[in-house]
Amino acid sequence: MRALWLATVLLLAGCWSRDDFRSQCILAGNCQLDDVDAGFDGGLEVKRWEDVAAFLFDGVDGGDSAFDVSFVSNRTASFRPTGNECGFVAGVLTTSGSVICAPVDVLPAVEVLPDGTTSGVSITRTNGAQWGGAVLFDNGKVFAAPTTGSEWLAITEPIPGNPRGFDLIPVSAGSAPMTGLARTPDGVVVAPARGQAVIFRSDGGATALTGEDGGVEFAGTLLLPSGKVLFVPRSASQVVEVTVRGTTGLDRVTPRGRFTGLAGGLLLESGDALLTPAVSGGAFVRVPADGGLPTSLTTPSRTSLFSATWSTNGYAYGLDVDGGSAQVAVIDRRGAVTWQQLPSSALDAGLFGPLSHVGLTAMPDGRLVSCGCRSANAMILTPHTRRTLPIEVMTSPWLNKW
């Protein structure tokens, strides 16, 4: 398998075409869908979406998208939500291959380990603070955005012999709730908050108006191949594109089209963004990478979705957050959407109604983790056919988002 790893590095470093790479690995007998060197020895630099796409999609066209579902305790067995309470929204992949679930209405944070077990991350809550999704910084820290209060949560890397620690970092600009996070290739986090765009660095932040009223909500963000950040409108009236100026602020905020009722998205192989509908019957929206006008897909969604996440088999998966139909959206590399039913065993083991589980986070071996919102169990969705990809690819800012 090291032969495939070296061949892949040469693809990126030597500017081979994808067809050249494919022919070389066929000759070497290394083009196996279900076994790719993980690259945990590090050193691979993934600088562009094209680099990520070369790993994700080469040689996996039209394969098996079926999956199994299992559950593991998320260490909140005593948590039973009332009203709008939620244990966790979504997770973030760490450099050790685990998934950190930042807490909303529960403590502690939870870490889903590569062996499928879970561990708690002790955190002290101040002033009723809550956090939503999170992103991974280049220094290995996981940063979670506040859904109440003005302090970011930083979960540190474990030191040998010691557990993970945490820091609370006041944000000098912007106010909760922050409803989505994107990290740029320069290591800057961009998040929407009450109609503003918030720039976050470890030493503070800056804001710029998006042209919307303060009460509107964006339901997610997406890093584009250009390095710009797309804001996904839930109650806001338009898709918004934010241009980041280094690590100091924003150059401009550009409307990309009048759409609403969306809840997240992902990049397709072409670099176009596919945004997912927040309500059953809503339309998927495709935002061209070349700056063209967004368009709606003709097939409406069967369920409400939070977002969708790429596995390593060439397919992305999005969970039914309504909980009624227990269906999963399956998206291919070109944006075609089909649907698969969750197995009946899942309904008994960990699903019990709306918002039971929402977002998914991909592990390097293609398993997808949902931390559990109104459930005492984390869900693990395991595609039948999958590969293990380099950790540097799976933690790249185009994939590693809440």
ZIZI-V323516 format. One record per pair of residues at least 6 apart in sequence whose ideal C-beta (glycine too) atoms are under 8 Angstrom apart, sorted by the first residue. I is the first residue (numbers start at 1). GAP is how many residues later the second one is. Records with the same first field share a line. If there is no record, write none. Layout:
BEGIN
I->GAP + GAP
END
This chain:
BEGIN
1->29 + 34 + 35 + 36
2->35
3->25 + 27
4->21 + 24 + 26 + 27 + 32 + 33
5->31 + 32 + 34 + 385
7->14 + 17 + 18 + 21 + 23
8->13 + 29 + 46 + 47
9->35
10->6 + 11
11->7 + 9 + 10 + 43
12->32 + 39 + 42
16->8
18->36 + 40
21->33 + 37
22->9 + 36 + 37
25->6 + 34
31->28
33->26 + 27 + 30 + 280 + 352 + 354
34->351 + 352 + 353
35->352 + 353
36->276 + 351 + 352 + 353
37->351 + 353
38->326 + 327 + 350 + 351 + 352 + 353
39->350 + 351 + 352 + 353 + 354
40->57 + 350 + 351
42->349 + 350
44->346 + 348 + 349
45->347
46->6 + 344 + 346 + 347 + 350
47->138
48->177
49->175 + 176 + 218 + 222 + 349
50->175 + 221
51->342 + 345
52->341 + 344 + 346 + 347
53->214 + 216 + 218
55->334 + 335 + 338
56->213 + 254 + 256 + 258 + 277 + 333 + 337
57->212 + 257 + 276
60->253 + 254 + 273 + 327
61->253 + 272
62->252
63->250 + 251 + 252 + 322
64->249 + 319 + 320 + 321
65->248 + 250 + 265 + 267 + 273 + 275 + 318
66->274 + 317 + 318
67->250 + 261 + 273 + 314 + 315 + 316 + 317
68->275 + 313 + 314 + 316
69->273 + 274 + 276 + 277 + 280 + 310 + 311 + 312 + 313
70->46 + 279 + 309 + 310 + 312
71->275 + 278 + 279 + 306 + 307 + 308 + 309
72->40 + 44 + 45 + 46 + 305 + 306 + 308
73->45 + 303 + 304 + 305
74->13 + 14 + 27 + 36 + 38 + 44 + 297 + 298 + 301 + 302 + 303 + 304
75->33 + 35 + 43 + 44 + 45
76->11 + 30 + 34 + 296 + 300
77->299
78->298
79->8 + 26 + 27 + 297
81->6 + 24 + 292 + 293
85->19 + 20 + 289
86->18 + 19 + 269 + 287 + 288
87->16 + 17 + 18 + 19 + 284 + 285 + 286 + 287 + 288 + 289
88->13 + 14 + 15 + 16 + 18 + 22 + 283 + 284 + 285
89->13 + 15 + 43 + 44 + 269 + 270 + 282 + 284 + 313
90->11 + 42 + 43 + 44 + 216 + 217 + 268 + 269 + 270 + 271 + 280 + 281 + 312
91->8 + 9 + 10 + 11 + 21 + 42 + 43 + 268 + 270 + 278 + 279 + 280 + 311
92->7 + 8 + 10 + 41 + 42 + 43 + 44 + 50 + 269 + 308 + 309 + 310
93->6 + 43 + 268 + 269 + 270 + 271 + 301 + 302 + 307
94->6 + 17 + 42 + 46 + 48 + 63 + 301
95->41 + 45 + 62 + 296 + 300
96->18 + 61 + 62
97->17 + 266 + 267 + 294
98->13 + 14 + 15 + 16
99->12 + 13 + 262 + 264 + 270 + 272
100->9 + 10 + 11 + 21 + 34 + 42 + 55
101->8 + 9 + 10 + 11 + 270 + 271 + 277
102->7 + 29 + 30 + 31 + 32 + 40 + 42 + 51 + 53
103->6 + 7 + 20 + 27 + 28
104->26 + 27 + 28 + 43 + 269
105->25
107->15 + 16 + 18
108->12 + 13 + 14 + 15
109->11 + 12 + 14 + 44 + 46 + 57
110->8 + 9 + 10 + 11 + 261 + 268
111->7 + 8 + 9 + 10 + 53
112->6 + 257 + 259 + 266 + 268
113->6
114->249 + 251
116->264
118->260
121->34 + 42 + 43 + 45
122->41 + 44
123->30 + 32 + 43
124->42
126->23 + 25 + 42
127->22 + 24
128->20 + 21
129->17 + 19 + 20 + 22 + 24 + 39
130->16 + 17 + 18 + 19
131->13 + 14 + 15 + 16 + 21 + 22
132->12 + 13 + 14 + 15 + 45 + 46 + 47 + 270
133->11 + 12 + 47 + 48 + 226 + 268 + 269
134->8 + 9 + 10 + 11 + 19 + 21 + 47 + 268
135->7 + 8 + 46 + 47 + 48 + 54 + 262 + 265 + 266 + 267
136->6 + 7 + 47 + 259 + 264
137->6 + 46 + 50 + 52 + 65
138->49
140->16 + 17
141->13 + 14 + 15 + 16
142->12 + 13
143->9 + 10 + 11 + 12 + 26 + 38 + 46 + 57
144->8 + 9 + 10 + 11
145->7 + 31 + 33 + 36 + 44 + 46 + 55 + 257
146->6 + 7 + 25 + 30 + 31 + 32
147->29 + 30 + 31 + 32
148->28 + 29
149->27
150->20 + 21 + 24 + 25 + 26
151->17 + 18 + 19 + 20
152->16 + 17 + 18 + 19 + 48
153->13 + 14 + 15 + 16
154->12 + 13 + 14 + 15 + 48
155->9 + 10 + 11
156->8 + 9 + 10 + 11
157->7
158->6
169->33
171->27 + 29 + 33 + 34
172->32 + 33
173->25 + 26 + 31 + 32 + 33 + 34
174->17 + 19 + 20 + 22 + 24 + 31 + 33
175->18 + 19
176->17
177->16 + 17
178->13 + 14 + 15 + 20
179->12 + 13 + 14 + 38 + 39 + 40 + 41 + 55
180->11 + 12 + 38 + 39 + 40 + 41 + 51 + 52 + 84 + 222
181->8 + 9 + 10 + 40 + 220 + 221
182->7 + 8 + 9 + 39 + 40 + 41 + 47 + 215 + 219
183->6 + 7 + 40 + 214 + 217 + 218
184->6 + 39 + 43 + 45 + 60 + 213
185->42 + 212
186->41 + 58 + 60 + 61
187->60
188->11 + 12 + 13 + 56 + 58 + 59
189->10 + 11 + 12
190->7 + 8 + 9 + 10 + 31 + 39 + 52 + 54
191->6 + 7 + 9 + 30
192->6 + 18 + 26 + 29 + 39
193->14
194->20 + 21
195->14 + 15 + 17 + 18 + 19 + 20 + 21 + 41
196->11 + 12 + 13 + 14 + 18
197->10 + 11 + 12 + 13 + 32 + 34 + 43 + 45 + 53 + 56
198->7 + 8 + 9
199->6 + 7 + 8 + 45 + 48 + 49 + 50 + 51
201->46
206->42 + 43 + 44
208->34 + 41 + 42 + 45
209->44
210->21 + 26 + 30 + 32 + 43
211->29 + 42 + 44
212->24 + 25 + 26 + 28
215->20
216->17 + 19 + 20 + 21
217->16 + 17 + 18 + 19
218->13 + 14 + 15 + 16 + 18 + 22
219->13 + 14 + 15 + 43 + 44 + 45 + 59
220->11 + 12 + 42 + 43 + 44 + 45 + 87 + 182
221->8 + 9 + 10 + 11 + 180
222->7 + 8 + 10 + 42 + 43 + 44 + 45 + 51 + 53 + 179
223->6 + 7 + 44 + 174 + 175 + 178
224->6 + 17 + 43 + 47 + 49 + 65
225->42 + 46 + 64 + 173
226->63
227->17
228->13 + 14 + 15 + 16
229->12 + 13 + 15
230->9 + 10 + 11 + 12 + 26 + 35 + 43 + 45 + 57
231->8 + 9 + 10 + 11
232->7 + 30 + 31 + 32 + 33 + 43
233->6 + 7 + 26 + 27 + 28 + 29
234->26 + 27 + 28 + 29 + 44
235->25
236->24
237->21 + 23
238->17 + 18 + 19 + 20 + 21 + 22
239->16 + 17 + 18 + 19 + 20 + 23 + 36 + 46 + 48 + 55
240->13 + 14 + 15 + 16
241->12 + 13 + 14 + 15
242->8 + 10 + 11 + 12
243->7 + 8 + 9 + 10 + 11
244->6 + 7
245->6
256->31 + 37 + 38
257->28 + 30 + 36 + 37
259->16 + 26 + 35 + 37
261->16 + 17 + 18 + 21
262->13 + 14 + 15 + 16 + 20 + 23
263->13 + 14 + 15 + 41 + 42 + 43 + 44
264->11 + 12 + 41 + 42 + 43 + 44 + 95
265->8 + 9 + 10 + 11 + 22 + 42 + 43
266->7 + 8 + 41 + 42 + 43 + 44 + 50 + 65
267->6 + 7 + 131
268->6 + 18 + 65 + 66 + 67
269->64 + 65
270->19 + 64
271->18
272->14 + 15 + 16 + 17 + 63
273->13 + 14 + 16
274->10 + 11 + 12 + 13 + 34 + 57 + 61
275->9 + 10 + 11 + 12 + 19
276->8 + 25 + 29 + 30 + 31 + 32 + 42 + 53
277->6 + 7 + 8 + 23 + 24 + 27 + 28
278->26 + 27
279->22 + 25
280->21 + 22 + 23 + 24 + 42
281->19 + 20
282->18 + 19 + 22
283->13 + 14 + 15 + 17 + 18
284->12 + 13 + 15 + 17 + 51 + 53
285->9 + 10 + 11 + 12
286->8 + 9 + 10 + 11 + 49
287->7
288->6
297->38 + 40
299->38
301->28 + 36
302->18 + 23 + 25 + 27 + 37
303->17 + 18 + 19 + 21 + 22 + 24 + 26
304->16 + 17 + 18
305->13 + 14 + 15 + 16 + 24
306->12 + 13 + 15 + 52 + 53
307->11 + 52 + 53
308->8 + 9 + 10 + 21 + 23 + 52
309->7 + 8 + 9 + 50 + 51 + 52 + 53 + 59 + 90
310->6 + 52 + 89
311->6 + 51 + 55 + 56 + 57 + 72 + 75
312->50 + 52 + 53 + 54 + 71 + 74 + 75 + 76 + 77 + 82
313->53 + 70 + 72 + 73 + 74
314->18 + 19
315->15 + 16 + 17 + 68
316->14 + 15
317->11 + 12 + 13 + 14 + 43 + 51 + 64 + 66
318->10 + 11 + 13 + 42
319->9 + 38 + 39 + 40 + 41 + 51 + 60
320->6 + 7 + 8 + 9 + 22
321->33 + 34 + 36 + 37
322->32
323->28 + 29 + 30 + 31 + 32 + 33
324->30
326->15 + 16 + 20 + 21 + 25
327->12 + 13 + 14 + 15
328->11 + 12 + 13 + 14 + 53
329->8 + 9 + 10
330->7 + 8 + 9 + 10
331->6
332->6
342->9
346->33
349->28
350->6 + 7 + 22 + 25 + 26 + 27 + 29
351->6 + 24 + 28
352->22 + 23
353->21
354->20
355->18 + 19
356->16 + 17 + 18 + 19
357->13 + 14 + 15 + 16 + 18 + 22
358->12 + 15
359->11 + 12 + 43
360->8 + 9 + 10 + 21
361->7 + 8 + 9 + 10
362->6 + 7 + 32 + 37
363->6 + 31
364->24 + 25 + 26 + 27 + 29 + 30
365->21 + 22 + 23
366->16 + 17 + 20 + 21 + 22 + 23
367->13 + 14 + 15 + 16 + 19
368->12 + 13 + 14 + 15
369->9 + 10 + 11 + 12
370->8 + 9 + 10 + 11
371->7
372->6 + 7
393->6
394->6
END
